[in-house]
Amino acid sequence: HLETSQAALITSTMLMSLAVSGPINGAISDRLGRRKLPYLISTVLTTSFWAIFLLVKLPYIMLFPLLAAIGLTTGTMIIGFATAREVNHPGAAGAVGGVVNMSVLGIASVMQPLVGKILDSHWQGELIDGARVYSEAAYNAAFFWLVVCAAISIGMIACTKETYCRMSDV
């Protein structure tokens, strides 16, 4: 069990890592001249880190490096924007960027209520000051689907074309 302030601190650690990792991962991808390989490796790592988060009971202090690692590896999603731009006609760059951005936000808007429904389906009736209290098993059931989605993304990335950081000739 974590106090609210503890949960907020480790969540902030993950979000700060995510914020700085996008530009770093994009620069690494540019320097390597590859999109697919860094994206794929990072997504495998992200999926693995989420699985560790769910399956291994870590002490509070160890959650910081784990959630920082999740943030750092999740930041490679920025490579998806570059890849989508590079595999499509240059004249469609704005539309492609809009579709990718809409997809990221759209999937998040679907996942949040889905996670909430899963949590609610495991709720055992406990309330504290009118707020529902969920068990660790409820959170594990809800977050399991995030690991499944991350694993699916590995397959999707594996099927993408390597652009070598160059625009399509289409």
GUZA-282485 format. One line per field, with one value per residue (C-alpha): x, y, z negated; residue number from 1; residue in three letters. Coordinates in steps of 0.25 Angstrom, whole numbers, plus 2048, in hexadecimal, padded with zeros to 3 digits. Example, Ala and Ser with C-alpha at 12.3 -4.5 7.8 and 13.67 -1.06 7.14 Angstrom:
2
x = (831; 837)
y = (7EE; 7FC)
z = (7E1; 7E3)
rotor = (1; 2)
ronu = (ala; ser)
END
This chain:
170
x = (800; 805; 801; 7FC; 808; 811; 809; 809; 818; 81B; 811; 818; 825; 81F; 819; 826; 82E; 824; 825; 834; 835; 82D; 838; 843; 83D; 83A; 849; 84E; 845; 84A; 858; 857; 850; 845; 837; 832; 83D; 83E; 82E; 82D; 838; 832; 824; 829; 830; 823; 81B; 825; 825; 816; 816; 820; 818; 80C; 812; 81E; 81B; 825; 828; 824; 832; 834; 827; 82F; 839; 82E; 825; 830; 834; 825; 825; 832; 82E; 820; 826; 82A; 81B; 820; 827; 819; 816; 823; 821; 813; 817; 822; 81A; 810; 810; 817; 80B; 802; 80C; 802; 7F6; 7FF; 804; 7F5; 7F1; 7FD; 7FA; 7EB; 7EE; 7F7; 7EC; 7E1; 7E7; 7E9; 7DB; 7D6; 7E0; 7DD; 7CE; 7D2; 7DC; 7D1; 7C7; 7D0; 7D4; 7C5; 7C2; 7CC; 7C7; 7C4; 7BB; 7C6; 7C5; 7CE; 7C8; 7BE; 7C9; 7CA; 7D6; 7DB; 7E3; 7F1; 7EA; 7E1; 7EC; 7F4; 7E8; 7E6; 7F4; 7F6; 7EF; 7F9; 804; 7FC; 7FA; 809; 80C; 803; 80A; 817; 811; 80C; 819; 820; 817; 81B; 824; 832; 833; 842; 83D; 83A; 82D; 825; 827; 818)
y = (800; 80E; 81B; 825; 82D; 821; 81D; 82B; 82C; 81F; 822; 830; 829; 821; 82D; 835; 82A; 829; 838; 838; 82B; 82F; 838; 82F; 823; 82B; 830; 822; 81D; 828; 825; 816; 819; 80F; 810; 802; 7FB; 806; 806; 7F7; 7F5; 800; 7FB; 7ED; 7F3; 7FB; 7EF; 7E7; 7F2; 7F3; 7E4; 7E5; 7F0; 7E7; 7DA; 7DD; 7E3; 7EE; 7F7; 805; 80B; 801; 806; 813; 80D; 804; 80F; 818; 80C; 80B; 81A; 81A; 80E; 813; 820; 819; 81A; 827; 81E; 81A; 828; 829; 81B; 81E; 82B; 824; 818; 821; 82C; 838; 841; 839; 83C; 845; 83B; 830; 837; 83A; 82C; 826; 831; 82E; 81F; 821; 829; 821; 814; 81A; 81F; 811; 80B; 813; 810; 801; 801; 807; 7FD; 7F2; 7F8; 7FA; 7EB; 7E7; 7F1; 7EA; 7F5; 7FC; 80B; 816; 823; 820; 81C; 80D; 805; 7FB; 7EF; 7EC; 7E0; 7EB; 7F3; 7E7; 7E3; 7F1; 7F4; 7E6; 7EB; 7F6; 7EC; 7E4; 7F1; 7F3; 7E5; 7E7; 7F4; 7EB; 7E3; 7F0; 7F6; 7EA; 7EA; 7F9; 7FC; 802; 810; 812; 820; 824; 829; 81F; 820; 81E)
z = (800; 804; 7FE; 808; 808; 80A; 816; 81C; 81A; 822; 82C; 82E; 82F; 83B; 842; 840; 846; 852; 854; 856; 85D; 86A; 86F; 86A; 871; 87D; 87E; 87C; 887; 890; 88D; 890; 89D; 898; 893; 892; 88A; 87E; 87E; 87E; 873; 86A; 86B; 867; 85B; 858; 858; 850; 846; 845; 843; 838; 831; 831; 82E; 824; 816; 815; 809; 80B; 80D; 819; 820; 823; 82D; 832; 835; 83B; 844; 849; 84B; 853; 85C; 85E; 864; 870; 875; 87B; 885; 88A; 88E; 897; 89C; 8A0; 8A7; 8AF; 8B4; 8BA; 8C5; 8C1; 8C5; 8BA; 8AF; 8A7; 8A9; 8A5; 898; 895; 896; 88E; 883; 883; 882; 876; 86F; 874; 86F; 861; 861; 863; 859; 84D; 84C; 84F; 844; 83B; 83F; 83C; 82E; 82B; 82F; 824; 81A; 80D; 807; 7FE; 7FD; 7F6; 7F5; 800; 80A; 80F; 80A; 814; 810; 816; 81E; 824; 829; 82E; 836; 83C; 83F; 845; 851; 853; 854; 85E; 866; 865; 86A; 876; 879; 87A; 885; 88C; 88C; 891; 89D; 8A0; 8AB; 8A7; 8AD; 8AA; 8A6; 8B5; 8BB; 8C4; 8D3; 8D4)
rotor = (1; 2; 3; 4; 5; 6; 7; 8; 9; 10; 11; 12; 13; 14; 15; 16; 17; 18; 19; 20; 21; 22; 23; 24; 25; 26; 27; 28; 29; 30; 31; 32; 33; 34; 35; 36; 37; 38; 39; 40; 41; 42; 43; 44; 45; 46; 47; 48; 49; 50; 51; 52; 53; 54; 55; 56; 57; 58; 59; 60; 61; 62; 63; 64; 65; 66; 67; 68; 69; 70; 71; 72; 73; 74; 75; 76; 77; 78; 79; 80; 81; 82; 83; 84; 85; 86; 87; 88; 89; 90; 91; 92; 93; 94; 95; 96; 97; 98; 99; 100; 101; 102; 103; 104; 105; 106; 107; 108; 109; 110; 111; 112; 113; 114; 115; 116; 117; 118; 119; 120; 121; 122; 123; 124; 125; 126; 127; 128; 129; 130; 131; 132; 133; 134; 135; 136; 137; 138; 139; 140; 141; 142; 143; 144; 145; 146; 147; 148; 149; 150; 151; 152; 153; 154; 155; 156; 157; 158; 159; 160; 161; 162; 163; 164; 165; 166; 167; 168; 169; 170)
ronu = (his; leu; glu; thr; ser; gln; ala; ala; leu; ile; thr; ser; thr; met; leu; met; ser; leu; ala; val; ser; gly; pro; ile; asn; gly; ala; ile; ser; asp; arg; leu; gly; arg; arg; lys; leu; pro; tyr; leu; ile; ser; thr; val; leu; thr; thr; ser; phe; trp; ala; ile; phe; leu; leu; val; lys; leu; pro; tyr; ile; met; leu; phe; pro; leu; leu; ala; ala; ile; gly; leu; thr; thr; gly; thr; met; ile; ile; gly; phe; ala; thr; ala; arg; glu; val; asn; his; pro; gly; ala; ala; gly; ala; val; gly; gly; val; val; asn; met; ser; val; leu; gly; ile; ala; ser; val; met; gln; pro; leu; val; gly; lys; ile; leu; asp; ser; his; trp; gln; gly; glu; leu; ile; asp; gly; ala; arg; val; tyr; ser; glu; ala; ala; tyr; asn; ala; ala; phe; phe; trp; leu; val; val; cys; ala; ala; ile; ser; ile; gly; met; ile; ala; cys; thr; lys; glu; thr; tyr; cys; arg; met; ser; asp; val)
END
